[in-house]
């Protein structure tokens, strides 16, 4: 009985540790230094999260950007609002980063 109780306690502590969630870090940055009138690439980078079950969505002016690759979300920019939205399973409040891209004209 003593061994069963020890096993049950160890199992409980192990499952609590595995179920711990770490908040993600979301960054939006440009590939090159910004120059007025020149094309650049914005990168949405999500890191430092656990568990690894997440969804990253890129939106331009509130509309999802079609065919965004989940492993490399770099793309050419045009003026408007860019939103990088990360959703993690089991988390109610997920980070959202929004950048306003200003027209050079």
PyMOL commands that set and color helices and strands:
alter all, ss='L'
color gray80, all
select helices_A, chain A and resi 2-18
alter helices_A, ss='H'
color red, helices_A
select strands_A, chain A and resi 25-30+41-47+54-60+63-64+75-76+80-88+96-101
alter strands_A, ss='S'
color yellow, strands_A
deselect
rebuild
show_as cartoon
